[in-house]
Amino acid sequence: MKAILETIESNAHTITSYHYQQNTFGAPWHFHPQFELVYIVSGQGTRYVGNSIELFEKGDFVLIAGNVPHCWKNSSDYVGACHSIVVQWMPNAIKSLPEFNVFDGLVAKAKLGIHFSPDDPVHYETLMNNVVVNDPLLRVLNFLMLFSELKNEVNYRLLCDSEQEYKLSVVNNDRLNKVYLFIENHFDEKVTLKDIASEVNMGSESFSRFFSESMNKPFFSFLNEFRIKKACKMLSETNRSVSEICYSCGFESLPFFHKQFKKYKDTTPFRYRTSFLKAMT
């Protein structure tokens, strides 16, 4: 996977923390040796972690181990500020003392990426904010309090289905970023292998091999998964019919849409919408 190696300036401190506030989440597909904890204060789009692809919005809360490539991309129709709270640290930062062994389980899971869905997300936003302080000692103390609570958080799930060896490189990350942008802008259209391959100046067979080796899944599996996630968003946020949503997400037939929905969500579109509406009442 042609990801960029991001060099993070630690300023000789154990914990790096900051607020990211821009018009877009502009970081490309990248990796770094530091662990990273990210809380989305505002923004909406698609999050890529390893071979996981998911939609994100305000309150998205993710822990990623070192050298796991990742990026956040805005939805093309999102209008508003992009704001995240970011905390980064080297792997050995919480291994220097025997007392920190209690964090081993959380650290191991982070290799697959962890998505937290706490009952009180505002509480964690406050804890994250507490780590963004100028005093280095207070920053470390607040980080340990935050990490201690995360260790006991029961509402979480792993993002990647298995650990994989990533083909990390400091050059030529452009291909995968172009693929992400193309999918975001054209998921609702008919997409051929030739279309996407030409976007990154590759032949169809070469691109197919490149993508499968990089993401550990075929391109069209990746695309259909993206489309199903878009469909879920439409099912939960609009009154559009299942048929209309099917074609709006780029599927060419209702039977195939239902088959793919069952594959990725283990239910039907109708039952998904019904369950969502019931949960909201």
N, C-alpha and C positions, 0 to 999 in steps of 0.2 A: 504494500500500500504506500503510495507516494505521498506521505504526510510530511509536513514541515516540522523540523525540530525547533521548538520555541525555546529561546534562552531567557530564563526568568532571573532577573536580578534580585538576589536575596538580601542585599545590603548587610550581609554578615548576620542577619537575624534568622531565628529558627522558623518563624511564621511570617509569611507574606499575606497581607490582606488589603482589599481595596474595593471601592465601588466602581463598577463599569457603567458609564452613562453616556450613550451616544444615540445617534439617529437610527443606527442599525447594529445588529450583532455582526460585526465585520470580520471577525477572526476566521481564517481559512481552516480547513482540515489540518490539524496539527497535533503534536504530542510533546511531552516534556517529562523528565524524570520525577518531578514533584507530583504528589497526590493533590487532588483539587476537589474542593467542595463549592458548589455553585447554587445560589438561591436566586430565582428570577423574581424581581420586584415588579417589573412590568415588561411586557413583550409577548409576542405570539409567533409561532413558526414551527420549525422542525428541528429536532435534536438528534444528532448522530453520535453514538458512542460505540466504538468497536464496530460490530456488525449489526447493532441495534438502530432502528429508525423509528422515531416516535414524534408525535406532535407535542408541543409544549405551550404553556401559557403562564400567566401570573401564578406564583406559588410553586412552580416546578423546583424540585430540590434533589440534587444529584451528587453522589460521591464517586469519584473516579480515581483508580490507582495510577501510579506513575507509568508512563510509556503506553497508555491506552489512548489511541487517537480519538479525537472528538471535535465537534464544533456545533454551534447553534446558528440556524439560518432563519431570517425573518420570512413570514408569509408575504407573498407579493401584494396582498391586499391589506396588510396591516398598516395602520396609520397611528402613530403615537411614539412615545419615548421608549427606549430600550434601556433597562436598568437591571443590573445583577450585582449581587454581593459575592465576592470571590475570596476564598481562603486557600492558600497553597503551602505545602511543606514537604521537605525531603523525607523519604521513607524511614530513615533512621532517627528522625526527630522524636518519635514516640517509642523507641526501642532501647533507649539508653539506660533505662532503669527497670529493674525486675517488676516493679509495681505496674508498669505499663503493659505487662503481658495480658491484662484483661481486655486489651483492645485487639488482640491477635485475630479473633474471629471476624471483626468488622473490617480489619485490614485485608484479610484473605478474600472476603466477599467483594471488596472494592475492585478486584481484578476483573470482575464481570460487570462492573458498574452497578451502583445501588440507587434506586429511585425511592425516596421517602415520601409517604403520604400521611403525615402526622395529623392527629385530631385537632391540634392547635398550631397551624402553620405560622401564625403571627408570633407565637412564642419563639419559634426557631429563627424567624426573621430578626427578632430582638437579640437573640443570642449571637447570630451572625454579625449584627451591627456592633455588638460589644467587642468583637474581635478586631474590628477596624478602628484601632486606637493608636496613637503615636508612641505611647509608653511600651517598650518591648516586653518588659516583665508582665505588665497587666495584660498585654495581648496574649502571651503564652498561658497565663492563668485562665483567661476567659475562653481560650481555645480548648483547654483541658476540660472545663465545665461543659462546653458545647459537645465535645467528643464523648464525654461520659454519658450525656443524655442520649446521644445517637446510638451508643452501644446498647442501650436498653429500649430503643424504639422498636415496637413490634410491627408497625405499619410500614412495610417496605417490600420491595420485590427486586429481583436481579434483572438487569437489562439484557445481557447477552446470554445465549443458551449454553455456551461453553467457552473456555479459554482458548485462544488461538495465538499462533505466532504471527505478529504483524510485520509486514515487509516495510519497515520504517526507512525513510530516506529523507535527507535534507534538501533534496532537489526534486523538481518535476512533480509537485503535488497538484499541479494545475488540472490534470485530467479529472480527478475525482470531484473537485470543486465545480467543474463545468458540468459534470454529470448531475450533481445535486441541483444546480441552478436550472438545468434543462428539465429535470423531472418536476420541479416546483412550477415551472412556467408552462409545461406541456402535458401534465398528467391527465388532463381532461380531453386529450386528443388521441388519435391513433398514433402509436409510436412503434416504429420498426427498429430492428437491430441496426440496419443501415443508417437510420436517422441519428441514433445516439452515437454510433461509431464514428460517423463523419464529424460530429460535434467535437470530438477529441482527436481528429485526424488519424484514425486507425481503421483498419479493415474490420469487417464484421466478426470474423473468426478470432482475430487477435484481441479485439475488444472483449468479446465474450469470455475468452480465457483470462484476460487481465482482470475483469471485474469479478469473476468467480473466485479466482485466487486471492484477490484483495479482500472481498467481503464475505467469503465463505458461503456464498449463495449466488445463484444465477441472477442475471440482471432483471429478467421478467418477474422472478419471485420478489425481488426487491421493489420493483415498480408496482406490482399488484398489492403488496403489503402497504405501500405508501397510499395507494388509492383507497384501500379499505379503511385506513385511518382517517382519510379525508371524508369518506362516507359516514363513518361513525360521528364525526363532528357535525355533519349535516343532519344526521338522524336525531341528534340530541339538541341541536340548536335551531332547527327549522321545522316547518310543517310540510315540507316538500314530500311528494310521494316516493315510495321505494323505487319505483320505475324511473322517475325523474332523476333521483340521486344516482342510480346505477349509471345512466348515460352521461350525467354531468361529471362523473369521476373517470370517464374514459373507457368504461366497460362496454362491449359491443352487444352483449346479450344478457337478459335477466338470469337464465339458468347458470351461466358462467359466474355472474356476480354473486349469486347465492352460494355457489360452490366455493368461491374464494372467501366469502364472508364466513362460512362455516369453518373453513380451514384455519383462518386467523383468529376468529372470535368464538368458535365452538358454539355458535347459536345462529339464529336467523336475524336478518335486519329488523323484522317486525318485533321479535322478542327482545332484541337489543333496545329498541326505542321504548317498548313497553316497560322494561326493567328500569330504564333511565328515568322515565316519567314517574314511575312508582317511587323511586328513591328520592325524587325531588319533592314529593308531597308529604 
